[in-house]
C-alpha cells in the first residue's frame, strides 16, 4: 500500500511539473496549471515531511523510553534528522514560489 501511494504521488507530482513547464514554454493563458503544480508540490511535500517527522519523533520517544541513559544522543540525532526533513519542505516551498512568480 505504501509503495502504491508513493508511486501515485510521484506520478502526480511529475505530471504537474511537466504540464507547468509546457504551459510556460507555450506562453498560453492557462495559468491554472502553474497554480495546480505549485499547490501540489507544496501539498505533497507537507504530507511527506509531516509523516516523516511524526515517525521520527515517535521512534525517538520510544527509544528514549526503552533506554533513558541514551536520551541525550537520541535527542541530538532526532533534532538533526528533523532539520534535514524540514529542509525538504522548504525546498518544495521554494520550488512552488518559483513556479508562481518566475515562470
KEPA-797644 format. One record per residue (C-alpha): residue number from 0; residue in one letter; x, y, z. Coordinates in pm, 1 decimal. Layout:
<atoms>
ATOM|num|residuo|c1|c2|c3
ATOM|NUM|a|X|Y|Z;
...
</atoms>
This chain:
<atoms>
ATOM|num|residuo|c1|c2|c3
ATOM|0|x|0.0|0.0|0.0;
ATOM|1|x|280.2|239.5|87.5;
ATOM|2|x|462.3|167.9|-237.3;
ATOM|3|x|146.8|228.4|-439.9;
ATOM|4|x|83.9|557.7|-262.7;
ATOM|5|x|443.0|662.9|-324.5;
ATOM|6|x|424.7|573.8|-693.7;
ATOM|7|x|94.7|757.5|-741.3;
ATOM|8|x|217.7|1067.9|-561.3;
ATOM|9|x|539.3|1074.6|-763.9;
ATOM|10|x|343.8|1039.2|-1088.1;
ATOM|11|x|107.1|1320.0|-995.2;
ATOM|12|x|393.3|1543.1|-889.2;
ATOM|13|x|598.6|1478.7|-1201.5;
ATOM|14|x|298.5|1526.3|-1429.0;
ATOM|15|x|218.1|1863.9|-1277.3;
ATOM|16|x|574.8|1987.9|-1323.3;
ATOM|17|x|585.2|1872.7|-1684.5;
ATOM|18|x|248.8|2031.2|-1758.5;
ATOM|19|x|351.2|2355.9|-1590.8;
ATOM|20|x|670.2|2362.7|-1794.0;
ATOM|21|x|478.1|2312.0|-2118.9;
ATOM|22|x|245.2|2596.3|-2031.2;
ATOM|23|x|536.3|2827.7|-1957.9;
ATOM|24|x|708.7|2743.3|-2285.3;
ATOM|25|x|396.7|2797.2|-2496.8;
ATOM|26|x|307.2|3125.8|-2319.7;
ATOM|27|x|-59.7|3037.8|-2317.4;
ATOM|28|x|-324.0|3173.2|-2083.7;
ATOM|29|x|-353.6|2851.1|-1887.0;
ATOM|30|x|-205.2|2987.4|-1567.9;
ATOM|31|x|-421.1|2746.2|-1369.3;
ATOM|32|x|-166.5|2475.4|-1445.4;
ATOM|33|x|104.8|2672.8|-1267.8;
ATOM|34|x|-117.0|2718.7|-965.0;
ATOM|35|x|-201.9|2348.9|-967.9;
ATOM|36|x|164.4|2248.6|-992.2;
ATOM|37|x|265.4|2486.1|-714.3;
ATOM|38|x|-11.9|2373.6|-483.2;
ATOM|39|x|50.0|2004.1|-549.7;
ATOM|40|x|423.2|2035.3|-490.9;
ATOM|41|x|387.1|2206.5|-154.6;
ATOM|42|x|95.3|1982.8|-52.5;
ATOM|43|x|280.5|1660.4|-125.0;
ATOM|44|x|594.5|1790.9|42.3;
ATOM|45|x|398.4|1888.8|352.4;
ATOM|46|x|228.9|1549.1|357.4;
ATOM|47|x|556.6|1360.4|325.5;
ATOM|48|x|752.1|1569.3|571.4;
ATOM|49|x|470.2|1562.9|825.2;
ATOM|50|x|456.4|1184.5|809.7;
ATOM|51|x|835.1|1156.6|832.7;
ATOM|52|x|853.2|1393.1|1129.3;
ATOM|53|x|581.7|1201.1|1309.9;
ATOM|54|x|763.2|873.8|1259.9;
ATOM|55|x|1096.8|1023.4|1366.7;
ATOM|56|x|958.2|1174.7|1685.0;
ATOM|57|x|761.1|860.8|1766.5;
ATOM|58|x|1066.9|642.2|1723.1;
ATOM|59|x|1280.8|878.4|1930.1;
ATOM|60|x|1029.9|883.8|2216.4;
ATOM|61|x|1005.1|505.5|2207.6;
ATOM|62|x|1384.4|472.8|2207.0;
ATOM|63|x|1421.5|711.8|2499.1;
ATOM|64|x|1158.2|523.3|2697.1;
ATOM|65|x|1342.9|195.4|2637.2;
ATOM|66|x|1688.0|336.1|2715.3;
ATOM|67|x|1676.0|659.3|2919.8;
ATOM|68|x|2054.3|664.8|2950.9;
ATOM|69|x|2095.5|735.6|2579.6;
ATOM|70|x|1839.6|1017.3|2576.6;
ATOM|71|x|2095.3|1289.8|2500.9;
ATOM|72|x|2237.2|1115.5|2194.1;
ATOM|73|x|1892.3|1016.3|2068.0;
ATOM|74|x|1760.2|1370.1|2112.8;
ATOM|75|x|2054.8|1524.8|1927.1;
ATOM|76|x|2020.8|1280.9|1639.4;
ATOM|77|x|1645.6|1342.2|1626.2;
ATOM|78|x|1689.7|1719.8|1607.4;
ATOM|79|x|1941.4|1687.5|1322.1;
ATOM|80|x|1707.9|1449.6|1139.6;
ATOM|81|x|1411.3|1683.9|1184.9;
ATOM|82|x|1614.5|1972.7|1044.8;
ATOM|83|x|1700.4|1767.8|736.8;
ATOM|84|x|1337.3|1664.1|693.5;
ATOM|85|x|1226.0|2026.4|725.7;
ATOM|86|x|1475.6|2130.9|457.8;
ATOM|87|x|1281.5|1917.4|210.0;
ATOM|88|x|963.7|2111.4|286.0;
ATOM|89|x|1148.7|2442.1|248.9;
ATOM|90|x|1290.0|2325.6|-85.5;
ATOM|91|x|937.3|2241.6|-204.1;
ATOM|92|x|821.1|2586.2|-92.1;
ATOM|93|x|1098.7|2746.9|-296.1;
ATOM|94|x|1000.1|2540.5|-599.9;
ATOM|95|x|637.1|2645.2|-555.8;
ATOM|96|x|730.3|3011.4|-528.6;
ATOM|97|x|946.5|2983.6|-839.1;
ATOM|98|x|654.3|2829.2|-1026.2;
ATOM|99|x|422.4|3106.9|-912.3;
ATOM|100|x|639.2|3413.1|-958.6;
ATOM|101|x|917.9|3333.4|-1206.2;
ATOM|102|x|767.3|3102.0|-1464.9;
</atoms>
